[in-house]
Amino acid sequence: MATVKIKFRSSSVDGREGTVYYQVIHKRVARQINTPYKLFPAEWSKQHSRIIITPSDEGRRQYLLSLDKKISEDTDRLENVITALGRKGGAFTADDVTSAFHGNHCGLFFFVFMREVIDGLERLGKIRLVETYGSTLNSFMRFMNGKDMPLGDMDSDLMIAYEAWLKSRGISMNTVSFYMRILRAGYNRAVEKGLTVQRFPFRHVYTGVEKTTKRAVPLHVIKQLKSLDLSLEPAKAYARDMLLFSFYTRRMSMVDMAFLKKKDLNNGILSYRRKKTGQQLFIKWEPCMQEIVDRHTIPESPYLLPVIGRPGTDERKQYINASHLVNRHLKTIGKELGLSVPLTHYVARHSWASAARSKNIPISVISEGMGHDSEATTRIYLASLDTATIDKANRLILKSLQDV
């Protein structure tokens, strides 16, 4: 059986970085695969054939961690190529292995192919898709106990077993459908590339969308949240204010709030483009919004809200961590108030739509309180509305907080 070794070649110039390369050995014939991965000699362990990650400089440390991950993925690809060539039967050479590796025939295995898809999405800057594909692949890998398989082994029985495994862990049907649709999209990419024939492995599993339980709270609860004295619990106060800001701004999502810039607020109008859809929205700035900004602003930050505390450093990760903390504290507040609906940031989005409907605001303005099965339909309604009409609706809702 062919073997793979990871090697390091020092630079011929003192003080310059050397290069990592792979050596494929089969039937006493060795072939070399070069990589673009650069390291200093002190960052390589010849004894263990791996990167030494010890620098105090965070930027260099992250660089080395990313290289370590890429090397691990490359060697996994090579091992899978070797296994695939062996499964075909007949003799193969070290040259066949290197040719298959360079020719992207690694797609013969599903995990490896999905990682290739994720890498491609990352290069395109599709961060949200990278996260969704990554979480789906991690779930499927846990089901498979980490054992990869040829694309040709993907069949209906396997997907039915995966669906049953998800259900046994209490996963909701919408999440089951989400995972299945991501896996199906990845599988169909492989079919399009001619790496496998279409066997329709997802035909007997659930890929629909169930209507979610309504998560709105009435206006008196929003007013109750607004009047809570949380001065001794700053983390809860911050979480509460993030929910209120979303409500005030016509159900703005947490990710859009996180990346609002101070420059997005001009002449009493807040403008932003939704991360999820790319739709640009304009909101009339109200005093209640300014109160929250005044309580939490960081003067030297370019961001309007303090969700991202360290601009320029893992901003997406900061947003995700902040979102988790906000929802954790909101759930605690909800329990303390005895709410029947679990209180999360998403509740603000449903509550604004519900409040608008209760005030007899035209259905075309609020697109039936987000009651459509498809968000695309909601966007079609909202995109055609006059901004002043929406601002008037928002002002009416905010005013009602004083009247409840």
C-alpha positions as CSV (number, residue, x, y, z in Angstrom):
1,M,0.0,0.0,0.0
2,A,1.2,3.5,-0.8
3,T,2.3,5.7,2.1
4,V,2.4,9.5,2.5
5,K,5.1,11.5,4.4
6,I,5.0,15.2,5.2
7,K,8.4,16.8,4.7
8,F,10.0,20.2,5.2
9,R,12.6,21.8,3.0
10,S,14.6,24.7,4.4
11,S,15.3,27.7,2.3
12,S,18.8,28.0,0.8
13,V,18.9,31.6,2.0
14,D,19.4,32.1,5.8
15,G,16.5,33.7,7.5
16,R,14.0,32.8,4.8
17,E,11.0,30.5,5.1
18,G,11.2,27.0,3.9
19,T,8.4,24.9,2.2
20,V,6.3,22.0,3.2
21,Y,5.9,19.2,0.7
22,Y,4.5,15.6,0.6
23,Q,6.2,12.4,-0.4
24,V,4.2,9.6,-1.9
25,I,5.9,6.2,-1.8
26,H,4.5,3.1,-3.5
27,K,6.4,0.0,-4.5
28,R,9.7,1.7,-3.6
29,V,9.0,4.5,-6.0
30,A,8.8,8.0,-4.4
31,R,7.1,11.0,-5.9
32,Q,6.9,14.6,-4.5
33,I,4.0,16.9,-4.2
34,N,4.9,20.6,-3.7
35,T,2.7,23.0,-1.6
36,P,2.7,26.8,-1.2
37,Y,2.9,26.4,2.6
38,K,5.8,28.5,4.0
39,L,7.4,28.0,7.5
40,F,10.6,29.0,9.3
41,P,12.8,26.0,10.4
42,A,12.0,26.7,14.1
43,E,8.3,26.1,13.3
44,W,8.7,22.6,12.1
45,S,9.2,19.4,14.1
46,K,11.2,16.9,12.0
47,Q,10.7,14.2,14.7
48,H,6.9,14.4,14.6
49,S,6.6,15.7,11.0
50,R,4.3,18.5,12.0
51,I,4.1,22.3,12.6
52,I,5.2,23.7,16.0
53,I,2.6,26.3,17.1
54,T,4.1,28.4,19.9
55,P,4.6,32.0,18.7
56,S,3.2,34.7,21.0
57,D,2.2,36.8,18.0
58,E,-1.5,36.1,17.5
59,G,-1.4,36.8,13.8
60,R,1.5,34.3,13.2
61,R,-0.2,31.7,15.5
62,Q,-3.5,31.9,13.4
63,Y,-1.4,31.5,10.2
64,L,0.3,28.4,11.5
65,L,-3.0,27.0,12.8
66,S,-4.5,27.5,9.3
67,L,-1.5,25.7,7.7
68,D,-1.8,22.9,10.1
69,K,-5.5,22.4,9.1
70,K,-4.7,22.6,5.4
71,I,-1.9,20.0,5.8
72,S,-4.3,17.7,7.6
73,E,-6.9,18.1,4.9
74,D,-4.4,17.4,2.2
75,T,-3.1,14.2,3.8
76,D,-6.7,13.1,4.3
77,R,-7.3,13.7,0.6
78,L,-4.2,11.7,-0.3
79,E,-5.2,8.8,1.9
80,N,-8.6,8.8,0.3
81,V,-7.2,8.9,-3.2
82,I,-5.0,5.9,-2.3
83,T,-8.0,4.0,-0.9
84,A,-10.1,4.8,-4.0
85,L,-7.4,3.7,-6.4
86,G,-7.1,0.4,-4.4
87,R,-10.8,-0.2,-4.5
88,K,-10.8,0.1,-8.3
89,G,-8.7,-3.0,-8.5
90,G,-5.6,-3.5,-10.6
91,A,-2.2,-2.0,-10.1
92,F,-1.5,1.7,-9.7
93,T,1.6,3.8,-9.3
94,A,2.9,6.6,-7.2
95,D,2.4,8.8,-10.3
96,D,-1.3,7.8,-10.4
97,V,-1.7,9.0,-6.8
98,T,-0.1,12.4,-7.5
99,S,-2.1,12.8,-10.7
100,A,-5.3,12.0,-9.0
101,F,-4.5,14.5,-6.2
102,H,-3.7,17.3,-8.6
103,G,-6.6,16.4,-10.8
104,N,-9.1,16.8,-7.9
105,H,-10.2,13.2,-8.1
106,C,-10.4,13.5,-4.3
107,G,-14.1,14.0,-4.9
108,L,-14.5,10.2,-5.0
109,F,-15.0,10.5,-1.2
110,F,-17.9,12.5,0.2
111,F,-16.3,14.1,3.3
112,V,-13.3,15.2,1.2
113,F,-15.5,16.5,-1.6
114,M,-17.6,18.5,0.9
115,R,-14.4,20.0,2.4
116,E,-13.4,21.1,-1.1
117,V,-16.8,22.7,-1.6
118,I,-16.4,24.5,1.8
119,D,-12.9,25.7,0.8
120,G,-14.3,27.1,-2.4
121,L,-17.1,28.9,-0.6
122,E,-14.6,30.4,1.8
123,R,-12.4,31.7,-1.1
124,L,-15.6,33.4,-2.5
125,G,-16.2,35.0,0.9
126,K,-19.5,33.1,1.4
127,I,-19.0,33.0,5.2
128,R,-22.6,32.2,6.1
129,L,-22.6,29.2,3.7
130,V,-19.2,28.1,5.0
131,E,-20.7,27.9,8.5
132,T,-23.9,26.1,7.4
133,Y,-22.0,23.6,5.2
134,G,-19.5,23.1,8.0
135,S,-22.1,22.4,10.7
136,T,-24.0,20.0,8.4
137,L,-20.8,18.1,7.5
138,N,-19.8,17.9,11.2
139,S,-23.2,16.4,12.1
140,F,-23.1,13.9,9.3
141,M,-19.5,12.9,10.3
142,R,-20.6,12.3,13.9
143,F,-23.3,10.0,12.5
144,M,-20.7,8.2,10.4
145,N,-18.3,8.0,13.4
146,G,-15.8,10.0,11.3
147,K,-15.4,7.3,8.6
148,D,-15.5,8.7,5.1
149,M,-17.1,6.8,2.2
150,P,-17.1,6.8,-1.6
151,L,-19.7,9.0,-3.2
152,G,-21.0,5.9,-4.9
153,D,-22.0,4.5,-1.4
154,M,-24.5,7.4,-0.8
155,D,-27.9,5.8,-1.0
156,S,-31.4,6.2,0.3
157,D,-31.0,3.6,3.1
158,L,-28.1,5.6,4.5
159,M,-30.0,8.9,4.5
160,I,-33.0,7.3,6.1
161,A,-30.7,6.0,8.9
162,Y,-29.2,9.5,9.3
163,E,-32.7,11.0,9.5
164,A,-33.6,8.5,12.2
165,W,-30.3,9.2,14.1
166,L,-31.1,12.9,14.1
167,K,-34.7,12.4,15.3
168,S,-33.4,10.1,18.2
169,R,-31.4,13.1,19.4
170,G,-34.4,15.4,19.6
171,I,-33.5,17.4,16.5
172,S,-36.4,19.4,15.1
173,M,-37.8,18.5,11.7
174,N,-36.8,21.8,10.3
175,T,-33.2,21.2,11.3
176,V,-33.4,17.7,9.9
177,S,-34.6,19.2,6.6
178,F,-31.9,21.9,6.8
179,Y,-29.1,19.2,7.1
180,M,-30.6,17.1,4.3
181,R,-30.9,20.0,1.9
182,I,-27.3,21.0,2.5
183,L,-26.1,17.4,2.0
184,R,-28.3,17.1,-1.1
185,A,-26.8,20.3,-2.5
186,G,-23.3,19.0,-2.0
187,Y,-24.1,15.6,-3.5
188,N,-25.7,17.3,-6.5
189,R,-22.5,19.3,-7.1
190,A,-20.6,16.0,-7.2
191,V,-23.1,14.6,-9.7
192,E,-22.7,17.8,-11.9
193,K,-18.9,17.3,-11.9
194,G,-19.3,13.7,-13.1
195,L,-17.8,12.3,-9.9
196,T,-20.8,10.0,-9.3
197,V,-24.1,9.0,-11.0
198,Q,-27.3,10.4,-9.6
199,R,-28.9,7.8,-7.3
200,F,-31.4,10.2,-5.6
201,P,-30.4,9.2,-2.0
202,F,-32.6,12.0,-0.5
203,R,-35.9,11.0,-2.1
204,H,-37.3,9.3,1.1
205,V,-36.1,11.8,3.8
206,Y,-37.8,15.0,4.9
207,T,-36.6,18.1,3.0
208,G,-39.7,20.4,3.5
209,V,-40.2,23.3,5.9
210,E,-42.7,23.1,8.8
211,K,-44.4,26.2,10.1
212,T,-42.6,27.2,13.3
213,T,-44.5,27.9,16.6
214,K,-45.4,31.6,16.9
215,R,-42.8,33.3,18.9
216,A,-44.3,36.8,19.4
217,V,-45.0,38.4,22.7
218,P,-47.7,41.1,23.2
219,L,-46.8,44.8,23.5
220,H,-47.3,44.9,27.3
221,V,-44.4,42.4,27.6
222,I,-42.2,44.6,25.4
223,K,-43.1,47.5,27.7
224,Q,-42.4,45.3,30.8
225,L,-39.0,44.5,29.4
226,K,-38.3,48.2,28.7
227,S,-39.1,49.2,32.3
228,L,-37.1,46.4,34.0
229,D,-34.5,47.7,36.4
230,L,-31.4,45.8,35.4
231,S,-28.8,48.3,36.6
232,L,-27.2,45.7,38.8
233,E,-27.1,43.1,36.1
234,P,-25.3,44.8,33.1
235,A,-25.1,41.6,31.0
236,K,-28.9,41.2,31.2
237,A,-29.4,44.9,30.6
238,Y,-27.3,44.7,27.4
239,A,-29.2,41.6,26.2
240,R,-32.6,43.3,26.9
241,D,-31.4,46.4,25.0
242,M,-30.4,44.4,22.0
243,L,-33.9,42.9,21.8
244,L,-35.5,46.3,22.2
245,F,-33.3,47.8,19.5
246,S,-34.4,45.0,17.1
247,F,-38.0,45.7,17.9
248,Y,-37.5,49.5,17.5
249,T,-35.8,49.0,14.1
250,R,-38.6,46.9,12.6
251,R,-37.2,43.5,13.6
252,M,-33.6,44.0,12.6
253,S,-31.6,40.8,12.8
254,M,-28.7,40.4,15.2
255,V,-26.1,40.0,12.5
256,D,-27.3,43.3,10.8
257,M,-27.2,45.0,14.2
258,A,-23.7,43.8,14.8
259,F,-22.3,45.3,11.6
260,L,-24.1,48.6,11.7
261,K,-21.5,51.4,11.2
262,K,-21.8,54.9,12.7
263,K,-21.6,56.2,9.2
264,D,-24.8,54.4,8.4
265,L,-26.7,56.9,10.4
266,N,-27.1,60.2,8.5
267,N,-29.6,63.1,8.8
268,G,-32.0,61.1,11.0
269,I,-32.0,58.0,8.7
270,L,-30.4,54.7,9.4
271,S,-29.6,52.8,6.2
272,Y,-28.2,49.3,6.0
273,R,-28.1,46.3,3.7
274,R,-29.4,43.0,5.0
275,K,-26.6,40.4,5.3
276,K,-29.0,37.6,4.4
277,T,-30.8,39.0,1.3
278,G,-28.8,42.0,0.2
279,Q,-31.9,44.1,0.4
280,Q,-31.3,47.8,1.4
281,L,-33.5,49.3,4.1
282,F,-34.0,52.8,5.4
283,I,-35.3,53.5,9.0
284,K,-36.2,56.8,10.5
285,W,-34.1,57.3,13.6
286,E,-36.2,57.6,16.8
287,P,-35.2,58.8,20.3
288,C,-35.7,55.3,21.8
289,M,-33.0,54.0,19.4
290,Q,-30.6,56.8,20.4
291,E,-31.1,56.0,24.1
292,I,-29.8,52.5,23.5
293,V,-26.8,53.7,21.4
294,D,-26.0,56.2,24.1
295,R,-26.0,53.5,26.8
296,H,-23.7,51.2,25.0
297,T,-21.6,53.1,22.5
298,I,-17.8,52.7,22.3
299,P,-16.4,56.1,21.2
300,E,-13.4,54.8,19.3
301,S,-15.3,52.0,17.5
302,P,-16.6,52.4,13.9
303,Y,-19.6,50.3,14.9
304,L,-22.9,51.8,16.1
305,L,-23.4,49.0,18.7
306,P,-20.8,47.2,20.8
307,V,-21.5,43.7,19.5
308,I,-18.0,43.6,17.9
309,G,-15.7,44.8,20.6
310,R,-12.4,44.3,18.7
311,P,-12.9,45.6,15.2
312,G,-10.7,43.8,12.6
313,T,-10.2,40.6,14.7
314,D,-12.4,37.6,14.0
315,E,-15.4,39.8,13.7
316,R,-17.8,37.0,12.6
317,K,-16.7,34.9,15.6
318,Q,-17.3,37.9,17.9
319,Y,-20.8,38.3,16.5
320,I,-21.7,34.6,16.9
321,N,-20.4,34.6,20.5
322,A,-22.3,37.8,21.4
323,S,-25.5,36.4,19.9
324,H,-25.2,33.2,22.0
325,L,-24.7,35.3,25.2
326,V,-27.6,37.6,24.4
327,N,-30.0,34.8,23.8
328,R,-28.8,33.0,27.0
329,H,-29.5,36.1,29.1
330,L,-32.8,36.7,27.3
331,K,-34.0,33.2,28.1
332,T,-33.1,33.8,31.8
333,I,-35.1,37.1,31.8
334,G,-38.0,35.3,30.1
335,K,-38.1,32.6,32.8
336,E,-37.9,35.2,35.5
337,L,-40.9,37.0,34.0
338,G,-42.8,33.8,33.6
339,L,-43.2,34.1,29.9
340,S,-44.7,31.1,28.1
341,V,-42.6,31.9,25.0
342,P,-38.8,31.3,25.3
343,L,-37.4,34.8,25.1
344,T,-34.7,35.1,22.4
345,H,-33.6,37.9,20.1
346,Y,-35.8,36.4,17.4
347,V,-38.9,37.1,19.5
348,A,-38.5,40.8,18.7
349,R,-38.8,40.1,15.0
350,H,-42.1,38.2,15.4
351,S,-43.4,40.7,18.0
352,W,-43.0,43.7,15.7
353,A,-45.0,42.0,13.0
354,S,-47.6,40.9,15.4
355,A,-47.9,44.4,16.9
356,A,-48.2,45.9,13.5
357,R,-51.1,43.6,12.6
358,S,-52.8,44.3,15.9
359,K,-52.8,48.0,15.1
360,N,-54.6,47.3,11.8
361,I,-51.6,48.3,9.7
362,P,-52.3,47.3,6.1
363,I,-51.3,43.7,5.3
364,S,-49.1,45.0,2.4
365,V,-47.0,46.9,4.9
366,I,-46.1,44.1,7.2
367,S,-46.6,41.2,4.7
368,E,-49.1,39.6,7.0
369,G,-46.9,39.7,10.1
370,M,-44.2,37.5,8.5
371,G,-46.9,34.8,8.2
372,H,-45.8,33.8,4.7
373,D,-44.3,30.3,4.2
374,S,-41.5,31.9,2.2
375,E,-39.4,34.9,3.3
376,A,-38.9,35.6,-0.4
377,T,-42.6,36.5,-0.6
378,T,-42.2,38.8,2.4
379,R,-39.3,40.6,0.7
380,I,-41.3,41.1,-2.5
381,Y,-44.0,42.9,-0.4
382,L,-41.5,45.0,1.5
383,A,-39.4,45.9,-1.5
384,S,-42.3,47.6,-3.1
385,L,-43.4,49.7,-0.1
386,D,-42.8,53.4,0.3
387,T,-40.3,53.9,3.1
388,A,-42.3,56.7,4.6
389,T,-45.3,54.3,5.0
390,I,-43.1,51.8,6.9
391,D,-41.7,54.6,9.1
392,K,-45.2,55.7,9.9
393,A,-46.1,52.2,10.9
394,N,-43.0,51.9,13.0
395,R,-43.8,55.2,14.8
396,L,-47.3,54.0,15.5
397,I,-46.0,50.8,17.1
398,L,-43.4,52.7,19.2
399,K,-46.0,55.2,20.3
400,S,-48.2,52.4,21.5
401,L,-45.5,51.4,24.1
402,Q,-46.5,54.6,25.9
403,D,-50.2,53.8,25.7
404,V,-50.3,50.2,26.8
